[in-house]
Amino acid sequence: MKYSLLISFFMGLLFLSGCGSKEEPTVQEKKPATKSFIPDHQLEALEKAKGVEATLKDANKRRYESTKNY
């Protein structure tokens, strides 16, 4: 009796888990497709940082060239 109740419980659980919806979730048509997950203000900050990086590399190169002759 004890095991038959346990087996019945697991069979019921198995049956209920197999009866889930098989439909794919629908995509909302109202939202426009985004080009990336990164917000625009962060992309702008990244571009600005690239400019700063280029400036620092140029300054380092000029400093190296000026000390190379000594």
Summary of the structure (lengths in Angstrom):
residues: 70
radius of gyration: 31.4
end to end distance: 95.4
largest distance: 95.4
contacts: 93
relative contact order: 0.05
helix: 66%
strand: 0%
